[in-house]
């Protein structure tokens, strides 16, 4: 499988485990806690596989960027996080950075 696809999946899993942290309620809820730990482990494992073929800095930055953007967007819908101009601009800047790293 292509390293970029692997880092994309790892980034999506990062979004999942970051949101899972909220649902786990400080690791006091067993099922969300277990799913969060499994998601985090899978995300790290896939990132390590992608780093076999991608530069470390690029793979890590893209992984974090996907996770940050996914978490920021989904938290608006799932948790009612506020939406304002600065947040939208911030997310767009992260997306721009991910695109720039992909083509660098």
N, C-alpha and C positions, 0 to 999 in steps of 0.2 A: 504494500500500500504506500502511496505517496506520502512523504514526510509532512507536507503541508496539510493534507487531509487528516493525518494523525494529530498534528498540533491543533487543528480546528476542533476535532472531537475532544481532545484534552481540554481545550478552552471552554467548550460547552459543558463538559463535566465540572469544570471549575465553577461555572455559573451555578450549576446544580448544587454543589456542596456548599458554596457560599450562602445560597438561599436556605439550604438545609440547616446551617448554623442557627438561623433565626427560628426555624420550625422546631429545632431540638431544644429550644428554651434553656440554653446553658447546659446542654447534655443531660437534662433531667427527663426527657421523653425518650424512651428506649428505641422505638422504631425509627423516628427521624434521626436520632443520634447514630444508629447503626448504618442507615443509608448514607448519612453524611460522611462517615468514616470510610465506607466502601467507595463512595464517589471520589473522595479526596485521594485515596490510594490509587484508584484507577486513573485519575487525572495525572498524578505524578508519574505513574508508570508509563503512560502514553507519552507524556512530555519527554521522559528519558529516552524513549525509543526514537522520537522525532529528532532529538539532539544528536543521534548517531549521524544524521545526514545534514542537519542545519547548524549554522553557527549558534553557539550557546546564547549569546546576547539577543540575537534575532528571535530564536525559538521562545525564549523566556518572555521577551517583551510582547510578542504576538499572543502568547498564552495568557499573560496577565491582562492584556488589552481586551481580548475576547471575553474573559471572565468579568472584567470591570464593566464593559459595555452591556453585556448580557444581564449582569446583576443589577445595574442601574436602571435598565429599561424594565425588566420584569418586576423589580421592587415597586415601581410606580403602580403596576396593575395588581400585584399581590398584596402589598402592604400600604398602599396609598401614599407612598413617598411623594413629596412635592415636585412639581415640574415648574421650572422657571428658565429664563433665558440663559443664565450662566451654566446651569446643568446641561442644557441642550448643546450649548457651545462646547462645553467640556467633553461631552460624549462624541461630538463631531470631530474634535481635535484628536481624541484617542483613535477614532476610526481612520482619520487621515494618517496618523502615525503608523497604524497597522499596515495600511496600504503602502506607505512609503517603504517600510521595512520589507514587505513582500517583494518589492521591485528593486530593492537596493542590491 
